[in-house]
């Protein structure tokens, strides 16, 4: 039984199949980047802290896949409602600053 446990140590210093591990890590990194980008776009539409969520979920998926899946599920559960486009543009266009049809006190 001990002979079977020592077989990986007898491979001549190189573990067989390391290229598969490298390919798996690259695929995990690409999945983490893709999901992180999606979370960033989704969180910015919902008014959440998009950078924190994207880095957290993406990094956990790339580094610790099972915990990353749990983080992604947690984000999907607590992400909130989509902010309507009108309310976001109203905040950025400055509707509260006044418009041309409002009187400013200069009626001459």
DSSP file (Angstrom, degrees, kcal/mol; ACC not computed):
  #  RESIDUE AA STRUCTURE BP1 BP2  ACC     N-H-->O    O-->H-N    N-H-->O    O-->H-N    TCO  KAPPA ALPHA  PHI   PSI    X-CA   Y-CA   Z-CA
    1    1 A X     >        0   0    0      0, 0.0     4,-1.2     0, 0.0     3,-0.4   0.000 360.0 360.0 360.0 -39.2    0.0    0.0    0.0
    2    2 A X  H  >  +     0   0    0      1,-0.2     4,-1.4     2,-0.2     5,-0.1   0.830 360.0  63.4 -66.1 -31.2    2.8    2.4    0.8
    3    3 A X  H  4 S+     0   0    0      1,-0.2     4,-0.4     2,-0.2    -1,-0.2   0.890 102.0  49.8 -60.8 -38.9    4.3    1.7   -2.7
    4    4 A X  H >4 S+     0   0    0     -3,-0.4     3,-0.6     1,-0.2     4,-0.3   0.839 107.6  53.7 -69.1 -32.2    1.2    3.2   -4.3
    5    5 A X  H 3< S+     0   0    0     -4,-1.2     3,-0.3     1,-0.2    -1,-0.2   0.785 108.8  49.6 -71.9 -26.3    1.4    6.3   -2.1
    6    6 A X  T >X S+     0   0    0     -4,-1.4     4,-0.7    -3,-0.2     3,-0.6   0.442  81.6  96.2 -93.1  -0.8    5.0    6.9   -3.2
    7    7 A X  G X4 S+     0   0    0     -3,-0.6     3,-1.4    -4,-0.4    -1,-0.2   0.903  80.7  53.6 -59.1 -44.6    4.5    6.6   -6.9
    8    8 A X  G >4 S+     0   0    0     -4,-0.3     3,-1.0    -3,-0.3    -1,-0.2   0.828 105.4  55.9 -60.9 -27.9    4.1   10.4   -7.5
    9    9 A X  G <4 S+     0   0    0     -3,-0.6     3,-0.3     1,-0.2    -1,-0.3   0.655 100.7  59.3 -76.3 -14.4    7.5   11.0   -5.8
   10   10 A X  G << S+     0   0    0     -3,-1.4    -1,-0.2    -4,-0.7    -2,-0.2   0.177  71.9 103.7 -97.8  16.9    9.2    8.6   -8.2
   11   11 A X  S X  S-     0   0    0     -3,-1.0     3,-0.6     1,-0.1    -1,-0.2   0.345 100.6 -99.9 -84.6   8.3    8.3   10.6  -11.3
   12   12 A X  T 3  S-     0   0    0     -3,-0.3    -2,-0.1     1,-0.2     3,-0.1   0.777  74.2 -55.9  83.3  26.5   11.8   12.0  -11.7
   13   13 A X  T 3  S+     0   0    0     -4,-0.3     2,-0.5     1,-0.1    -1,-0.2   0.217 121.0  88.5  91.8 -15.5   11.1   15.4  -10.2
   14   14 A X  S <  S-     0   0    0     -3,-0.6     2,-0.4    -6,-0.0    -1,-0.1  -0.966  73.3-132.0-121.0 130.4    8.3   16.3  -12.5
   15   15 A X    >   -     0   0    0     -2,-0.5     3,-1.0    -3,-0.1     2,-0.2  -0.611  28.7-117.8 -77.0 131.6    4.7   15.5  -11.8
   16   16 A X  T 3  S+     0   0    0     -2,-0.4    -1,-0.1     1,-0.2    -5,-0.0  -0.479  96.1  26.9 -68.7 138.3    3.0   14.0  -14.9
   17   17 A X  T >> S+     0   0    0     -2,-0.2     4,-1.2     3,-0.0     3,-0.7   0.657  71.0 136.5  88.4  16.5    0.1   16.0  -16.1
   18   18 A X  H <>  +     0   0    0     -3,-1.0     4,-2.3     1,-0.2     5,-0.2   0.805  69.2  62.5 -67.0 -27.1    1.3   19.4  -15.0
   19   19 A X  H 3> S+     0   0    0      1,-0.2     4,-2.3     2,-0.2    -1,-0.2   0.843 101.0  53.1 -66.1 -30.3    0.3   20.9  -18.3
   20   20 A X  H <> S+     0   0    0     -3,-0.7     4,-2.3     2,-0.2    -1,-0.2   0.860 107.3  50.9 -70.4 -35.0   -3.3   19.9  -17.5
   21   21 A X  H  X S+     0   0    0     -4,-1.2     4,-2.3     2,-0.2    -2,-0.2   0.915 111.0  48.8 -66.1 -42.7   -3.1   21.7  -14.2
   22   22 A X  H  X S+     0   0    0     -4,-2.3     4,-2.2     2,-0.2    -2,-0.2   0.913 111.5  48.6 -64.2 -43.0   -1.8   24.8  -16.0
   23   23 A X  H  X S+     0   0    0     -4,-2.3     4,-2.3     1,-0.2    -1,-0.2   0.900 111.1  51.5 -63.4 -40.3   -4.6   24.7  -18.6
   24   24 A X  H  X S+     0   0    0     -4,-2.3     4,-2.4     1,-0.2    -2,-0.2   0.892 109.3  49.5 -63.3 -40.0   -7.1   24.3  -15.8
   25   25 A X  H  X S+     0   0    0     -4,-2.3     4,-2.3     2,-0.2    -1,-0.2   0.888 110.6  50.4 -66.9 -38.4   -5.8   27.3  -13.9
   26   26 A X  H  X S+     0   0    0     -4,-2.2     4,-2.3     2,-0.2    -2,-0.2   0.914 111.6  48.0 -65.6 -41.7   -5.9   29.4  -17.1
   27   27 A X  H  X S+     0   0    0     -4,-2.3     4,-2.4     2,-0.2    -2,-0.2   0.909 111.3  50.5 -64.2 -41.5   -9.5   28.3  -17.7
   28   28 A X  H  X S+     0   0    0     -4,-2.4     4,-2.5     1,-0.2    -2,-0.2   0.887 110.0  50.8 -63.4 -38.6  -10.4   29.1  -14.1
   29   29 A X  H  X S+     0   0    0     -4,-2.3     4,-2.5     2,-0.2    -2,-0.2   0.912 110.7  48.3 -65.1 -42.2   -8.8   32.6  -14.5
   30   30 A X  H  X S+     0   0    0     -4,-2.3     4,-2.5     2,-0.2    -2,-0.2   0.894 112.1  49.0 -65.6 -39.5  -10.8   33.3  -17.6
   31   31 A X  H  X S+     0   0    0     -4,-2.4     4,-2.7     2,-0.2     5,-0.3   0.924 111.6  50.1 -64.1 -43.6  -14.0   32.2  -15.9
   32   32 A X  H  X S+     0   0    0     -4,-2.5     4,-2.3     1,-0.2    -2,-0.2   0.903 112.1  47.3 -61.5 -42.1  -13.2   34.4  -13.0
   33   33 A X  H  X S+     0   0    0     -4,-2.5     4,-2.2     2,-0.2    -2,-0.2   0.915 113.7  47.8 -65.6 -42.9  -12.6   37.4  -15.2
   34   34 A X  H  X S+     0   0    0     -4,-2.5     4,-2.1     2,-0.2    -2,-0.2   0.929 115.6  42.8 -64.7 -46.0  -15.8   36.8  -17.2
   35   35 A X  H  X S+     0   0    0     -4,-2.7     4,-2.7     2,-0.2    -1,-0.2   0.883 112.5  54.6 -68.6 -37.4  -18.0   36.4  -14.2
   36   36 A X  H  X S+     0   0    0     -4,-2.3     4,-2.2    -5,-0.3    -2,-0.2   0.898 108.8  48.6 -61.7 -40.2  -16.3   39.3  -12.5
   37   37 A X  H  X S+     0   0    0     -4,-2.2     4,-2.4     2,-0.2    -2,-0.2   0.911 112.1  48.8 -64.7 -42.7  -17.0   41.5  -15.5
   38   38 A X  H  X S+     0   0    0     -4,-2.1     4,-2.7     1,-0.2     5,-0.2   0.920 111.5  49.2 -63.3 -42.8  -20.7   40.4  -15.5
   39   39 A X  H  X S+     0   0    0     -4,-2.7     4,-3.0     2,-0.2     5,-0.2   0.898 110.0  52.5 -63.6 -39.7  -21.0   41.1  -11.8
   40   40 A X  H  X S+     0   0    0     -4,-2.2     4,-2.0     2,-0.2    -2,-0.2   0.945 113.0  43.0 -60.9 -48.8  -19.5   44.5  -12.3
   41   41 A X  H  X S+     0   0    0     -4,-2.4     4,-1.4     2,-0.2    -2,-0.2   0.908 117.1  46.9 -64.6 -41.8  -21.9   45.5  -15.0
   42   42 A X  H  X S+     0   0    0     -4,-2.7     4,-1.0     1,-0.2    -2,-0.2   0.913 112.3  49.1 -67.8 -42.7  -24.9   44.0  -13.1
   43   43 A X  H  X>S+     0   0    0     -4,-3.0     5,-2.3     1,-0.2     4,-0.6   0.849 108.1  54.0 -68.1 -33.0  -24.0   45.6   -9.8
   44   44 A X  H  <5S+     0   0    0     -4,-2.0     3,-0.4    -5,-0.2    -1,-0.2   0.840 107.9  50.8 -70.5 -30.0  -23.6   49.0  -11.5
   45   45 A X  H  <5S+     0   0    0     -4,-1.4    38,-2.2     1,-0.2    -1,-0.2   0.731 114.0  45.5 -73.3 -22.0  -27.1   48.7  -13.0
   46   46 A X  H  <5S-     0   0    0     -4,-1.0    -2,-0.2    36,-0.2    -1,-0.2   0.421 112.9-113.8-103.3  -0.5  -28.4   47.9   -9.5
   47   47 A X  T  <5 +     0   0    0     -4,-0.6    -3,-0.2    -3,-0.4     2,-0.1   0.709  69.8 135.1  78.1  19.7  -26.6   50.6   -7.5
   48   48 A X  S   <S-     0   0    0     -5,-2.3     2,-1.6    -6,-0.1    -1,-0.2  -0.366  75.9 -80.8 -90.0 176.1  -24.5   48.2   -5.5
   49   49 A X     >  -     0   0    0      1,-0.2     4,-2.1    -2,-0.1     5,-0.2  -0.627  54.7-176.7 -77.0  89.8  -20.7   48.5   -4.8
   50   50 A X  H  > S+     0   0    0     -2,-1.6     4,-2.5     1,-0.2     5,-0.2   0.846  72.2  50.9 -66.1 -38.1  -19.8   47.2   -8.2
   51   51 A X  H  > S+     0   0    0      2,-0.2     4,-2.4     1,-0.2     5,-0.3   0.922 111.7  47.0 -67.8 -43.0  -16.0   47.1   -7.8
   52   52 A X  H  > S+     0   0    0      2,-0.2     4,-2.4     1,-0.2     5,-0.2   0.930 115.2  45.6 -63.7 -45.8  -16.1   45.3   -4.5
   53   53 A X  H  X S+     0   0    0     -4,-2.1     4,-2.7     2,-0.2     5,-0.4   0.919 113.8  49.1 -64.1 -43.5  -18.5   42.7   -5.7
   54   54 A X  H  X S+     0   0    0     -4,-2.5     4,-2.2    -5,-0.2     5,-0.3   0.927 114.9  42.8 -65.4 -45.2  -16.6   42.1   -9.0
   55   55 A X  H  X S+     0   0    0     -4,-2.4     4,-2.4    -5,-0.2     5,-0.3   0.920 117.0  48.4 -66.5 -42.7  -13.2   41.7   -7.4
   56   56 A X  H  X S+     0   0    0     -4,-2.4     4,-2.0    -5,-0.3    -2,-0.2   0.955 118.2  36.8 -63.1 -52.3  -14.6   39.5   -4.6
   57   57 A X  H  X S+     0   0    0     -4,-2.7     4,-2.3    -5,-0.2     5,-0.2   0.924 119.7  48.3 -69.8 -44.2  -16.6   37.1   -6.8
   58   58 A X  H  X S+     0   0    0     -4,-2.2     4,-2.1    -5,-0.4    -2,-0.2   0.923 114.0  45.4 -63.5 -44.7  -14.1   37.1   -9.7
   59   59 A X  H  X S+     0   0    0     -4,-2.4     4,-2.6    -5,-0.3     5,-0.4   0.902 113.2  49.8 -67.5 -40.4  -11.1   36.4   -7.4
   60   60 A X  H  X S+     0   0    0     -4,-2.0     4,-1.8    -5,-0.3     8,-0.7   0.892 111.3  49.2 -66.0 -37.3  -12.8   33.8   -5.4
   61   61 A X  H  < S+     0   0    0     -4,-2.3    -1,-0.2     7,-0.3    -2,-0.2   0.899 115.3  44.3 -66.7 -38.4  -13.9   32.0   -8.6
   62   62 A X  H  < S+     0   0    0     -4,-2.1     3,-0.2    -5,-0.2    -2,-0.2   0.869 128.0  26.2 -74.0 -36.1  -10.4   32.1  -10.0
   63   63 A X  H  < S+     0   0    0     -4,-2.6     2,-0.5     1,-0.2    -3,-0.2   0.899 135.7  19.9 -95.8 -47.6   -8.6   31.1   -6.8
   64   64 A X     X  -     0   0    0     -4,-1.8     4,-2.4    -5,-0.4     3,-0.4  -0.785  69.4-171.8-127.8  85.9  -11.1   29.0   -4.7
   65   65 A X  H  > S+     0   0    0     -2,-0.5     4,-2.2     1,-0.2     5,-0.2   0.849  80.0  48.8 -54.9 -48.1  -13.8   27.8   -7.1
   66   66 A X  H  > S+     0   0    0      1,-0.2     4,-1.6     2,-0.2    -1,-0.2   0.905 115.5  44.8 -62.6 -38.6  -16.2   26.3   -4.6
   67   67 A X  H  > S+     0   0    0     -3,-0.4     4,-2.3    -7,-0.2    -1,-0.2   0.858 110.7  55.8 -71.3 -33.8  -16.2   29.4   -2.4
   68   68 A X  H  X S+     0   0    0     -4,-2.4     4,-2.4    -8,-0.7    -7,-0.3   0.872 105.0  51.9 -63.6 -37.9  -16.5   31.5   -5.5
   69   69 A X  H  X S+     0   0    0     -4,-2.2     4,-2.3     2,-0.2    -1,-0.2   0.902 109.6  49.7 -64.8 -40.3  -19.6   29.7   -6.5
   70   70 A X  H  X S+     0   0    0     -4,-1.6     4,-2.4     2,-0.2    -2,-0.2   0.908 110.9  49.8 -63.9 -41.4  -21.0   30.4   -3.1
   71   71 A X  H  X S+     0   0    0     -4,-2.3     4,-2.3     2,-0.2    -2,-0.2   0.891 110.3  50.4 -64.5 -39.2  -20.1   34.1   -3.4
   72   72 A X  H  X S+     0   0    0     -4,-2.4     4,-2.4     2,-0.2    -2,-0.2   0.912 111.1  48.0 -65.2 -42.2  -21.8   34.2   -6.8
   73   73 A X  H  X S+     0   0    0     -4,-2.3     4,-2.0     2,-0.2    -2,-0.2   0.901 110.8  51.8 -64.1 -40.6  -25.0   32.7   -5.4
   74   74 A X  H  X S+     0   0    0     -4,-2.4     4,-2.2     2,-0.2    -2,-0.2   0.902 109.9  49.4 -62.4 -40.7  -24.9   35.1   -2.5
   75   75 A X  H  X S+     0   0    0     -4,-2.3     4,-0.9     1,-0.2    -2,-0.2   0.932 110.0  50.4 -63.7 -44.6  -24.6   38.0   -4.9
   76   76 A X  H  < S+     0   0    0     -4,-2.4     3,-0.3     1,-0.2    -1,-0.2   0.866 112.8  47.7 -62.7 -35.3  -27.5   36.8   -7.0
   77   77 A X  H  < S+     0   0    0     -4,-2.0     3,-0.3     1,-0.2    -1,-0.2   0.910 123.2  29.6 -71.9 -42.1  -29.7   36.4   -3.9
   78   78 A X  H  < S+     0   0    0     -4,-2.2    -1,-0.2     1,-0.2    -2,-0.2   0.241  85.0 108.3-105.5  14.7  -28.9   39.8   -2.3
   79   79 A X     <  -     0   0    0     -4,-0.9    -1,-0.2    -3,-0.3    -3,-0.1   0.738  66.8-148.5 -70.9 -22.8  -28.3   42.0   -5.4
   80   80 A X        -     0   0    0     -3,-0.3    -1,-0.2    -4,-0.2     2,-0.2  -0.314  30.7 -36.8  89.6-172.7  -31.5   44.0   -5.2
   81   81 A X        -     0   0    0    -35,-0.1     2,-0.3     1,-0.1     0, 0.0  -0.472  62.1 -98.9 -90.2 159.5  -33.6   45.6   -7.9
   82   82 A X        -     0   0    0     -2,-0.2     2,-0.4     1,-0.1   -36,-0.2  -0.584  35.3-125.1 -75.6 135.0  -32.5   47.3  -11.1
   83   83 A X        -     0   0    0    -38,-2.2   -36,-0.1    -2,-0.3    -1,-0.1  -0.687  31.4-114.3 -79.6 131.4  -32.4   51.0  -11.0
   84   84 A X     >  -     0   0    0     -2,-0.4     4,-1.5     1,-0.1     3,-0.2  -0.331  16.5-123.5 -67.7 149.7  -34.5   52.5  -13.7
   85   85 A X  H  > S+     0   0    0      1,-0.2     4,-2.4     2,-0.2     5,-0.2   0.834 108.0  58.6 -63.4 -34.6  -32.6   54.5  -16.4
   86   86 A X  H  > S+     0   0    0      1,-0.2     4,-2.0     2,-0.2    -1,-0.2   0.903 105.8  47.6 -64.2 -41.4  -34.7   57.6  -15.8
   87   87 A X  H  > S+     0   0    0     -3,-0.2     4,-1.1     2,-0.2    -1,-0.2   0.850 112.9  49.1 -71.4 -31.8  -33.8   57.9  -12.2
   88   88 A X  H  X S+     0   0    0     -4,-1.5     4,-1.2     2,-0.2    -2,-0.2   0.900 113.6  45.5 -72.1 -39.5  -30.1   57.4  -12.9
   89   89 A X  H  X S+     0   0    0     -4,-2.4     4,-2.5     1,-0.2     5,-0.2   0.828 107.3  58.7 -73.7 -29.1  -30.1   60.0  -15.7
   90   90 A X  H  X>S+     0   0    0     -4,-2.0     5,-1.1    -5,-0.2     4,-0.8   0.857 105.9  50.2 -65.5 -33.3  -32.0   62.4  -13.5
   91   91 A X  H  <5S+     0   0    0     -4,-1.1    -1,-0.2     1,-0.2    -2,-0.2   0.844 117.4  38.9 -71.4 -33.2  -29.2   62.3  -11.0
   92   92 A X  H  <5S+     0   0    0     -4,-1.2    -2,-0.2     1,-0.2    -1,-0.2   0.742 109.7  56.9 -92.4 -24.1  -26.5   62.9  -13.5
   93   93 A X  H  <5S-     0   0    0     -4,-2.5    -1,-0.2    -5,-0.1    -3,-0.1   0.697 103.7-121.8 -83.9 -16.8  -28.2   65.5  -15.8
   94   94 A X  T ><5 +     0   0    0     -4,-0.8     3,-1.6    -5,-0.2     4,-0.3   0.911  46.9 164.6  83.4  43.5  -28.9   67.9  -12.9
   95   95 A X  G > <S+     0   0    0     -5,-1.1     3,-0.9     1,-0.3    -4,-0.1   0.766  75.6  61.4 -62.9 -24.2  -32.6   68.3  -13.1
   96   96 A X  G 3  S+     0   0    0     -6,-0.3    -1,-0.3     1,-0.2     3,-0.1   0.627  88.8  71.2 -77.5 -12.3  -32.5   69.9   -9.6
   97   97 A X  G <  S-     0   0    0     -3,-1.6    -1,-0.2     1,-0.2    -2,-0.2   0.605 111.2-105.6 -80.3 -10.4  -30.3   72.7  -10.8
   98   98 A X    <   -     0   0    0     -3,-0.9     2,-0.2    -4,-0.3    -1,-0.2  -0.152  29.2-121.4 104.9 158.3  -33.2   74.2  -12.7
   99   99 A X    >   -     0   0    0     -3,-0.1     3,-1.0    -2,-0.1    -4,-0.0  -0.743  32.9 -93.4-129.8 179.3  -34.1   74.4  -16.3
  100  100 A X  T 3  S+     0   0    0      1,-0.2     4,-0.1    -2,-0.2    -1,-0.0   0.776 119.0  57.6 -68.6 -26.8  -34.8   77.1  -18.9
  101  101 A X  T 3  S+     0   0    0      2,-0.1    -1,-0.2     0, 0.0     2,-0.2   0.627  89.6  88.7 -81.8 -12.3  -38.6   77.1  -18.2
  102  102 A X  S <  S-     0   0    0     -3,-1.0     2,-0.3     1,-0.1     0, 0.0  -0.590  84.8-114.4 -83.7 147.1  -38.2   77.9  -14.5
  103  103 A X        -     0   0    0     -2,-0.2    -2,-0.1     1,-0.1     4,-0.1  -0.631  25.3-172.8 -82.0 138.3  -38.1   81.5  -13.4
  104  104 A X        -     0   0    0     -2,-0.3    -1,-0.1     2,-0.2     3,-0.1   0.390  54.7 -97.1-109.4   0.1  -34.8   82.5  -11.9
  105  105 A X  S    S+     0   0    0      1,-0.1     2,-1.0     0, 0.0    -2,-0.1   0.310  98.8 107.7  98.8  -9.4  -35.8   86.0  -10.8
  106  106 A X        +     0   0    0      1,-0.1    -2,-0.2     2,-0.0    -1,-0.1  -0.737  35.0 158.9-101.3  83.6  -34.4   87.7  -13.8
  107  107 A X              0   0    0     -2,-1.0    -1,-0.1     1,-0.2    -4,-0.0  -0.087 360.0 360.0 -98.7  34.6  -37.6   88.6  -15.7
  108  108 A X              0   0    0      0, 0.0    -1,-0.2     0, 0.0    -2,-0.0   0.395 360.0 360.0-116.7 360.0  -36.2   91.4  -17.9
